[in-house]
């Protein structure tokens, strides 16, 4: 694999059945490979991901999982090809490495198969950050971003199996977008790329091509993004976390339609008394 220009898709010959007969043609499939994140020589996690923008992915994952508190705590990064996948070698500050080692000690010896290896609710669901700076987003801005999202998803256009995450300004213009076979990975790639640019997370919103699970709410809130827009549904837990963190959460964002789950305006409270 060319690490500097990794292969993100591959073509296979398939037979296609239709009511008028069978034909053979090439089909383009997205790549997913094991990606090991190694911190100061210690392998911490292996993720299946599309092998592009891996430095952004590693930084974004480190920030949204609380391993790093700032991009400046990542001192160096190197991507190394191995027989069965790729290793992302991260050098982080001694303080953050000590914290990571303590986290790893807390994970050892577990036999349960709880969420992310956690055995208790306190370990599985981390405290969510309260959003203190809120960006007002108009319905027109949301619709503009949704309208143009597909233009920033070339891998999805090729393969039909790729998620996208986009950073949009207050007017709804898409400024940065990332793709991955995994929705969490795409979001981590986006947040990592923005962190490297020292972006002001309070001055834009995130649009994702997936559902809004609680992890997606946690990830955007962890870096101070105040608005998450999803083209699909949120989960009930995601809405509860959004209310807890005071995150603006928009779901089912499609052309000419979107649903506001949190918060609703005073006018909307009159129309939606069940949400009072």
VOBA-1610 file (N, C-alpha, C; in pm, whole numbers, padded with zeros to 5 digits, always signed):
BEGIN
Unk+00084-00119+00000Unk+00000+00000+00000Unk+00088+00125+00000Unk+00053+00223-00083Unk+00124+00350-00085Unk+00066+00437+00026Unk+00140+00454+00135Unk+00088+00527+00251Unk+00061+00672+00217Unk+00140+00731+00127Unk+00120+00871+00091Unk-00001+00890+00001Unk-00042+00784-00069Unk-00159+00792-00156Unk-00235+00659-00147Unk-00297+00633-00033Unk-00358+00502-00010Unk-00476+00475-00101Unk-00495+00347-00130Unk-00608+00305-00212Unk-00734+00307-00127Unk-00832+00383-00168Unk-00953+00397-00088Unk-01070+00315-00143Unk-01052+00258-00262Unk-01158+00175-00320Unk-01097+00074-00416Unk-01174-00027-00449Unk-01129-00133-00538Unk-01246-00178-00623Unk-01216-00222-00745Unk-01322-00267-00835Unk-01326-00419-00843Unk-01449-00472-00845Unk-01474-00614-00861Unk-01576-00633-00972Unk-01561-00742-01045Unk-01661-00775-01148Unk-01776-00847-01080Unk-01897-00802-01106Unk-02016-00862-01045Unk-02116-00897-01154Unk-02203-00989-01122Unk-02317-01017-01210Unk-02440-00951-01149Unk-02516-00882-01230Unk-02632-00809-01183Unk-02759-00870-01240Unk-02850-00907-01152Unk-02979-00960-01196Unk-03081-00849-01204Unk-03151-00843-01313Unk-03267-00755-01330Unk-03380-00836-01392Unk-03496-00781-01392Unk-03610-00855-01446Unk-03594-00885-01594Unk-03512-00805-01664Unk-03494-00827-01808Unk-03367-00907-01840Unk-03300-00960-01734Unk-03185-01045-01762Unk-03069-01021-01668Unk-02956-01088-01697Unk-02835-01080-01615Unk-02723-01018-01697Unk-02647-00929-01633Unk-02533-00868-01701Unk-02414-00865-01606Unk-02294-00854-01663Unk-02172-00845-01583Unk-02109-00707-01603Unk-02060-00650-01495Unk-01996-00519-01504Unk-01913-00496-01379Unk-01820-00400-01380Unk-01739-00371-01261Unk-01821-00294-01157Unk-01792-00321-01031Unk-01856-00250-00920Unk-01745-00199-00829Unk-01759-00075-00784Unk-01657-00012-00701Unk-01693-00025-00554Unk-01601-00081-00475Unk-01624-00102-00332Unk-01522-00023-00250Unk-01568+00032-00140Unk-01480+00110-00054Unk-01387+00018+00025Unk-01267+00065+00051Unk-01171-00011+00130Unk-01194+00012+00279Unk-01175-00090+00359Unk-01164-00075+00503Unk-01052-00167+00550Unk-00963-00112+00630Unk-00847-00187+00677Unk-00831-00165+00827Unk-00765-00258+00896Unk-00738-00238+01039Unk-00637-00125+01059Unk-00672-00032+01146Unk-00586+00080+01179Unk-00557+00076+01328Unk-00432+00053+01365Unk-00393+00049+01506Unk-00340+00185+01548Unk-00396+00239+01654Unk-00346+00364+01710Unk-00252+00329+01826Unk-00127+00370+01811Unk-00021+00334+01906Unk+00031+00462+01970Unk+00016+00470+02103Unk+00057+00589+02176Unk+00188+00563+02252Unk+00291+00638+02217Unk+00422+00625+02282Unk+00465+00478+02292Unk+00443+00405+02182Unk+00486+00266+02174Unk+00388+00164+02226Unk+00274+00208+02280Unk+00175+00115+02335Unk+00051+00117+02247Unk+00016+00001+02191Unk-00104-00010+02107Unk-00228+00002+02195Unk-00315+00096+02160Unk-00432+00124+02244Unk-00561+00070+02185Unk-00580+00083+02053Unk-00706+00042+01992Unk-00682+00012+01845Unk-00761-00079+01791Unk-00758-00108+01648Unk-00898-00080+01593Unk-00904+00003+01490Unk-01031+00041+01429Unk-01029+00000+01283Unk-01145-00035+01230Unk-01160-00056+01087Unk-01196+00078+01024Unk-01116+00121+00927Unk-01137+00253+00870Unk-01091+00256+00725Unk-01136+00357+00653Unk-01088+00383+00518Unk-00951+00450+00529Unk-00848+00398+00460Unk-00711+00444+00483Unk-00675+00575+00415Unk-00748+00680+00448Unk-00710+00814+00405Unk-00732+00911+00521Unk-00658+01020+00522Unk-00668+01120+00628Unk-00649+01058+00766Unk-00553+00965+00776Unk-00537+00892+00902Unk-00475+00979+01012Unk-00395+01077+00976Unk-00342+01167+01078Unk-00455+01250+01139Unk-00547+01295+01054Unk-00665+01367+01104Unk-00749+01275+01193Unk-00766+01152+01148Unk-00845+01055+01225Unk-00784+01032+01362Unk-00653+01010+01367Unk-00587+00981+01494Unk-00598+01098+01591Unk-00580+01219+01541Unk-00591+01337+01627Unk-00734+01356+01673Unk-00829+01344+01580Unk-00969+01362+01617Unk-01015+01259+01719Unk-00978+01133+01698Unk-01013+01027+01792Unk-00952+01057+01929Unk-00826+01098+01931Unk-00758+01125+02057Unk-00825+01237+02134Unk-00873+01338+02063Unk-00941+01450+02129Unk-01081+01412+02176Unk-01158+01347+02090Unk-01297+01318+02126Unk-01309+01205+02227Unk-01204+01124+02241Unk-01205+01019+02343Unk-01137+01063+02471Unk-01093+01188+02476Unk-01035+01241+02598Unk-00892+01200+02625Unk-00826+01137+02528Unk-00685+01100+02546Unk-00598+01225+02541Unk-00630+01316+02452Unk-00565+01447+02445Unk-00667+01555+02478Unk-00619+01664+02533Unk-00707+01778+02561Unk-00687+01890+02461Unk-00578+01885+02386Unk-00550+01987+02286Unk-00460+01928+02179Unk-00470+01982+02059Unk-00389+01931+01947Unk-00241+01946+01975Unk-00203+02045+02053Unk-00061+02070+02083Unk+00000+01958+02167Unk-00082+01873+02228Unk-00031+01762+02309Unk+00010+01642+02223Unk-00018+01648+02093Unk+00032+01549+01998Unk+00165+01602+01945Unk+00274+01537+01982Unk+00407+01587+01949Unk+00458+01538+01814Unk+00417+01418+01774Unk+00463+01363+01647Unk+00368+01253+01606Unk+00365+01225+01477Unk+00279+01118+01426Unk+00345+01056+01303Unk+00337+00924+01294Unk+00395+00851+01182Unk+00303+00735+01146Unk+00287+00710+01019Unk+00203+00600+00972Unk+00292+00493+00912Unk+00278+00370+00961Unk+00364+00260+00921Unk+00278+00145+00870Unk+00315+00092+00754Unk+00242-00022+00700Unk+00291-00151+00764Unk+00196-00236+00803Unk+00226-00368+00856Unk+00161-00473+00765Unk+00185-00599+00792Unk+00136-00706+00704Unk-00016-00706+00694Unk-00083-00677+00806Unk-00229-00689+00808Unk-00302-00557+00821Unk-00233-00447+00807Unk-00299-00318+00822Unk-00199-00206+00839Unk-00241-00100+00904Unk-00157+00018+00924Unk-00149+00052+01072Unk-00031+00096+01113Unk-00012+00148+01248Unk+00005+00299+01240Unk-00068+00370+01326Unk-00049+00513+01340Unk+00024+00534+01472Unk+00149+00575+01463Unk+00234+00590+01580Unk+00227+00735+01628Unk+00167+00755+01745Unk+00151+00888+01800Unk+00246+00907+01918Unk+00315+01018+01919Unk+00395+01058+02034Unk+00322+01170+02105Unk+00283+01146+02231Unk+00205+01244+02305Unk+00283+01286+02429Unk+00238+01391+02494Unk+00310+01442+02610Unk+00309+01339+02723Unk+00409+01350+02810Unk+00421+01256+02922Unk+00298+01262+03012Unk+00242+01380+03030Unk+00125+01394+03117Unk+00006+01317+03062Unk-00017+01330+02932Unk-00131+01259+02872Unk-00105+01110+02864Unk+00021+01071+02848Unk+00052+00929+02844Unk+00029+00866+02981Unk+00063+00937+03086Unk+00038+00886+03221Unk-00111+00867+03245Unk-00189+00961+03195Unk-00335+00949+03207Unk-00387+00830+03127Unk-00332+00810+03007Unk-00374+00697+02924Unk-00338+00564+02990Unk-00222+00557+03052Unk-00182+00434+03120Unk-00277+00403+03235Unk-00320+00505+03306Unk-00415+00485+03415Unk-00548+00435+03360Unk-00589+00491+03248Unk-00711+00447+03182Unk-00702+00299+03142Unk-00585+00263+03090Unk-00565+00125+03047Unk-00564+00030+03167Unk-00508+00074+03278Unk-00508-00012+03398Unk-00651-00037+03445Unk-00735+00063+03431Unk-00875+00048+03471Unk-00950-00049+03382Unk-00897-00072+03261Unk-00964-00161+03166Unk-00916-00305+03176Unk-00807-00331+03246Unk-00749-00465+03247Unk-00832-00559+03333Unk-00830-00686+03296Unk-00893-00789+03376Unk-01043-00801+03360Unk-01101-00728+03266Unk-01245-00735+03249Unk-01285-00856+03166Unk-01393-00921+03206Unk-01441-01035+03131Unk-01573-01005+03062Unk-01641-00897+03103Unk-01768-00863+03039Unk-01744-00808+02901Unk-01851-00807+02821Unk-01838-00752+02685Unk-01926-00628+02674Unk-01916-00541+02774Unk-01994-00419+02773Unk-01948-00323+02667Unk-02017-00211+02659Unk-01989-00111+02558Unk-01845-00062+02570Unk-01770-00074+02461Unk-01632-00029+02454Unk-01546-00089+02565Unk-01579-00210+02608Unk-01500-00275+02711Unk-01533-00231+02851Unk-01630-00142+02869Unk-01662-00093+03002Unk-01759-00188+03071Unk-01747-00195+03203Unk-01833-00283+03280Unk-01945-00209+03350Unk-01930-00081+03372Unk-02031-00006+03446Unk-02085+00107+03360Unk-02201+00159+03399Unk-02260+00271+03326Unk-02171+00394+03335Unk-02108+00413+03451Unk-02021+00530+03467Unk-01902+00524+03372Unk-01851+00402+03348Unk-01737+00387+03258Unk-01780+00397+03112Unk-01900+00346+03081Unk-01946+00343+02942Unk-01986+00480+02891Unk-02055+00557+02976Unk-02106+00686+02933Unk-02030+00796+03007Unk-01938+00858+02936Unk-01857+00962+02998Unk-01940+01088+03020Unk-01908+01167+03122Unk-01978+01295+03143Unk-01966+01381+03019Unk-02075+01445+02982Unk-02075+01524+02859Unk-02051+01671+02892Unk-01977+01735+02805Unk-01942+01875+02823Unk-02064+01963+02798Unk-02080+02066+02881Unk-02187+02163+02862Unk-02142+02270+02764Unk-02222+02295+02663Unk-02190+02395+02562Unk-02220+02534+02618Unk-02122+02621+02615Unk-02141+02756+02671Unk-02149+02864+02563Unk-02102+02834+02442Unk-02108+02930+02333Unk-02196+02873+02223Unk-02309+02939+02196Unk-02407+02885+02103Unk-02412+02968+01976Unk-02402+02899+01863Unk-02408+02964+01732Unk-02550+02957+01678Unk-02613+03072+01654Unk-02748+03069+01596Unk-02741+03023+01450Unk-02818+02920+01418Unk-02819+02864+01283Unk-02959+02874+01226Unk-02970+02934+01110Unk-03102+02949+01047Unk-03141+02821+00975Unk-03270+02805+00954Unk-03319+02690+00877Unk-03264+02694+00735Unk-03247+02815+00681Unk-03195+02829+00545Unk-03049+02780+00537Unk-02971+02806+00642Unk-02832+02761+00644Unk-02826+02608+00647Unk-02911+02547+00725Unk-02915+02402+00731Unk-02950+02345+00594Unk-03049+02402+00531Unk-03092+02352+00401Unk-02984+02370+00294Unk-02910+02479+00302Unk-02803+02502+00205Unk-02695+02395+00219Unk-02656+02365+00343Unk-02554+02264+00366Unk-02599+02127+00318Unk-02723+02092+00349Unk-02777+01962+00307Unk-02778+01952+00155Unk-02814+02060+00090Unk-02821+02062-00057Unk-02687+02028-00121Unk-02578+02073-00060Unk-02446+02059-00123Unk-02362+01946-00064Unk-02413+01873+00036Unk-02332+01771+00100Unk-02281+01667+00002Unk-02366+01622-00090Unk-02325+01517-00183Unk-02207+01558-00270Unk-02190+01687-00293Unk-02078+01736-00374Unk-01944+01714-00304Unk-01949+01692-00173Unk-01827+01672-00093Unk-01808+01526-00054Unk-01879+01436-00123Unk-01870+01294-00092Unk-01836+01212-00216Unk-01714+01231-00270Unk-01677+01156-00391Unk-01670+01005-00369Unk-01624+00961-00251Unk-01618+00818-00224Unk-01756+00757-00213Unk-01848+00830-00152Unk-01986+00783-00146Unk-02046+00772-00286Unk-02013+00867-00370Unk-02063+00864-00508Unk-02010+00742-00583Unk-01885+00705-00555Unk-01823+00590-00622Unk-01872+00457-00566Unk-01887+00450-00435Unk-01908+00320-00370Unk-02045+00300-00309Unk-02112+00406-00272Unk-02242+00394-00207Unk-02234+00339-00066Unk-02115+00337-00005Unk-02098+00276+00127Unk-02011+00361+00218Unk-02022+00493+00205Unk-01929+00581+00276Unk-02006+00691+00348Unk-01967+00717+00471Unk-02026+00826+00547Unk-01945+00953+00529Unk-02012+01066+00547Unk-01944+01194+00538Unk-01973+01279+00660Unk-01877+01365+00693Unk-01894+01463+00800Unk-01840+01595+00748Unk-01919+01700+00760Unk-01882+01829+00702Unk-01887+01939+00806Unk-01794+02035+00793Unk-01791+02153+00877Unk-01846+02269+00796Unk-01947+02335+00850Unk-02018+02440+00778Unk-02012+02570+00858Unk-02005+02682+00787Unk-02008+02809+00857Unk-02151+02847+00891Unk-02169+02960+00956Unk-02302+02999+01003Unk-02401+03019+00890Unk-02350+03044+00769Unk-02438+03063+00654Unk-02475+02931+00585Unk-02413+02821+00629Unk-02443+02691+00569Unk-02347+02650+00459Unk-02241+02725+00439Unk-02141+02689+00339Unk-02049+02581+00395Unk-02030+02473+00321Unk-01941+02366+00364Unk-01797+02407+00339Unk-01716+02405+00445Unk-01577+02448+00436Unk-01480+02331+00432Unk-01508+02225+00507Unk-01423+02107+00513Unk-01514+01985+00523Unk-01476+01876+00455Unk-01553+01753+00464Unk-01458+01634+00461Unk-01495+01529+00534Unk-01417+01407+00539Unk-01510+01287+00521Unk-01452+01178+00467Unk-01530+01057+00444Unk-01463+00935+00506Unk-01545+00838+00542Unk-01494+00710+00591Unk-01606+00609+00588Unk-01567+00481+00584Unk-01666+00375+00588Unk-01741+00376+00721Unk-01681+00430+00826Unk-01745+00441+00956Unk-01788+00583+00985Unk-01908+00601+01037Unk-01958+00737+01065Unk-01877+00805+01174Unk-01840+00729+01280Unk-01758+00789+01385Unk-01621+00829+01331Unk-01566+00745+01244Unk-01435+00774+01186Unk-01439+00902+01103Unk-01543+00916+01022Unk-01556+01036+00939Unk-01562+01160+01027Unk-01636+01151+01137Unk-01647+01266+01228Unk-01513+01294+01295Unk-01443+01190+01340Unk-01312+01210+01401Unk-01213+01271+01302Unk-01217+01226+01178Unk-01129+01284+01076Unk-01157+01434+01059Unk-01284+01469+01056Unk-01321+01609+01040Unk-01273+01692+01159Unk-01301+01646+01280Unk-01263+01723+01398Unk-01112+01730+01413Unk-01043+01623+01374Unk-00897+01626+01377Unk-00840+01726+01279Unk-00895+01730+01158Unk-00848+01826+01058Unk-00871+01969+01105Unk-00986+01993+01167Unk-01015+02128+01216Unk-00924+02166+01332Unk-00897+02069+01419Unk-00809+02096+01533Unk-00668+02134+01485Unk-00620+02067+01381Unk-00488+02100+01326Unk-00485+02243+01271Unk-00600+02291+01224Unk-00609+02426+01170Unk-00638+02531+01278Unk-00648+02483+01404Unk-00685+02573+01515Unk-00818+02642+01488Unk-00911+02566+01431Unk-01043+02621+01400Unk-01118+02656+01528Unk-01202+02756+01519Unk-01288+02795+01630Unk-01416+02711+01621Unk-01427+02611+01707Unk-01540+02518+01699Unk-01674+02583+01733Unk-01670+02704+01786Unk-01796+02772+01819Unk-01852+02850+01701Unk-01778+02854+01591Unk-01818+02938+01478Unk-01866+02859+01356Unk-01921+02742+01379Unk-01973+02662+01269Unk-02055+02547+01323Unk-02103+02464+01232Unk-02178+02346+01274Unk-02136+02225+01194Unk-02164+02109+01250Unk-02127+01981+01187Unk-02251+01919+01124Unk-02235+01874+01001Unk-02338+01800+00929Unk-02286+01661+00900Unk-02362+01558+00939Unk-02320+01420+00915Unk-02424+01348+00830Unk-02374+01254+00750Unk-02461+01182+00657Unk-02522+01057+00720Unk-02517+01049+00852Unk-02561+00928+00923Unk-02667+00963+01025Unk-02702+00865+01106Unk-02788+00893+01220Unk-02705+00964+01327Unk-02775+01025+01421Unk-02708+01094+01531Unk-02720+01008+01656Unk-02620+00923+01678Unk-02617+00841+01798Unk-02561+00922+01914Unk-02566+00865+02034Unk-02515+00939+02149Unk-02365+00965+02135Unk-02290+00871+02069Unk-02146+00893+02053Unk-02119+01016+01967Unk-02201+01037+01865Unk-02180+01153+01779Unk-02204+01283+01856Unk-02307+01282+01941Unk-02335+01398+02026Unk-02218+01422+02121Unk-02169+01315+02183Unk-02057+01329+02276Unk-01932+01385+02207Unk-01904+01333+02087Unk-01783+01375+02017Unk-01785+01523+01982Unk-01894+01573+01927Unk-01898+01714+01889Unk-01900+01804+02013Unk-01972+01761+02116Unk-01977+01841+02238Unk-01841+01848+02306Unk-01762+01740+02294Unk-01633+01734+02363Unk-01536+01841+02315Unk-01552+01889+02192Unk-01462+01992+02140Unk-01530+02129+02134Unk-01656+02137+02177Unk-01723+02266+02183Unk-01809+02303+02065Unk-01835+02208+01975Unk-01930+02234+01865Unk-02069+02242+01925Unk-02145+02345+01889Unk-02275+02366+01953Unk-02393+02319+01871Unk-02370+02280+01744Unk-02479+02238+01656Unk-02440+02113+01579Unk-02523+02010+01589Unk-02504+01887+01511Unk-02627+01865+01426Unk-02605+01852+01296Unk-02714+01827+01200Unk-02691+01691+01137Unk-02794+01608+01139Unk-02785+01472+01085Unk-02890+01453+00978Unk-02854+01381+00872Unk-02951+01356+00767Unk-03047+01244+00804Unk-03016+01172+00910Unk-03103+01063+00954Unk-03151+01091+01096Unk-03204+00987+01160Unk-03266+01006+01291Unk-03163+01010+01403Unk-03195+01080+01511Unk-03117+01064+01633Unk-03175+00949+01714Unk-03100+00902+01811Unk-03157+00810+01908Unk-03216+00891+02023Unk-03303+00825+02101Unk-03362+00894+02216Unk-03253+00938+02314Unk-03153+00854+02334Unk-03045+00887+02426Unk-02965+01006+02375Unk-02947+01014+02242Unk-02875+01127+02184Unk-02949+01258+02213Unk-03081+01255+02202Unk-03160+01375+02230Unk-03147+01414+02376Unk-03152+01316+02466Unk-03138+01344+02609Unk-03001+01405+02640Unk-02896+01350+02577Unk-02762+01406+02598Unk-02751+01546+02540Unk-02814+01568+02424Unk-02812+01701+02363Unk-02876+01804+02457Unk-02988+01765+02519Unk-03053+01856+02614Unk-02962+01881+02735Unk-02898+01775+02781Unk-02810+01787+02897Unk-02691+01879+02869Unk-02637+01869+02748Unk-02519+01950+02713Unk-02555+02083+02650Unk-02686+02106+02627Unk-02734+02227+02561Unk-02685+02237+02417Unk-02673+02122+02353Unk-02635+02114+02213Unk-02758+02127+02124Unk-02748+02204+02019Unk-02856+02209+01920Unk-02848+02084+01833Unk-02957+02008+01827Unk-02957+01882+01754Unk-03069+01883+01650Unk-03028+01867+01524Unk-03120+01864+01411Unk-03112+01726+01346Unk-03226+01665+01319Unk-03228+01534+01254Unk-03313+01533+01129Unk-03306+01423+01055Unk-03380+01406+00928Unk-03366+01529+00840Unk-03242+01578+00829Unk-03217+01697+00747Unk-03212+01657+00601Unk-03320+01679+00533Unk-03334+01648+00391Unk-03378+01774+00317Unk-03378+01767+00185Unk-03422+01881+00106Unk-03565+01920+00144Unk-03582+02047+00181Unk-03711+02106+00215Unk-03771+02054+00345Unk-03685+01990+00431Unk-03740+01936+00557Unk-03626+01907+00654Unk-03646+01941+00779Unk-03560+01892+00887Unk-03635+01905+01019Unk-03594+01826+01116Unk-03660+01824+01246Unk-03565+01878+01353Unk-03616+01967+01435Unk-03537+02024+01544Unk-03574+01949+01672Unk-03477+01878+01727Unk-03500+01801+01849Unk-03463+01879+01974Unk-03363+01965+01963Unk-03321+02046+02077Unk-03234+02160+02027Unk-03257+02285+02081Unk-03377+02320+02157Unk-03487+02361+02062Unk-03608+02373+02112Unk-03715+02430+02030Unk-03741+02571+02079Unk-03782+02657+01986Unk-03803+02797+02018Unk-03934+02816+02094Unk-03954+02936+02144Unk-04078+02966+02216Unk-04199+02948+02126Unk-04186+02989+01999Unk-04297+02970+01906Unk-04326+02822+01885Unk-04218+02742+01877Unk-04235+02598+01855Unk-04294+02531+01979Unk-04267+02587+02098Unk-04323+02531+02220Unk-04475+02540+02219Unk-04527+02646+02156Unk-04672+02660+02145Unk-04729+02553+02054Unk-04655+02522+01947Unk-04701+02420+01853Unk-04676+02279+01906Unk-04574+02263+01991Unk-04532+02131+02038Unk-04538+02126+02190Unk-04658+02135+02249Unk-04668+02142+02395Unk-04615+02018+02465Unk-04609+01903+02396Unk-04560+01782+02459Unk-04412+01791+02493Unk-04341+01889+02433Unk-04199+01906+02462Unk-04171+02004+02574Unk-04276+02067+02629Unk-04257+02163+02736Unk-04209+02093+02863
//
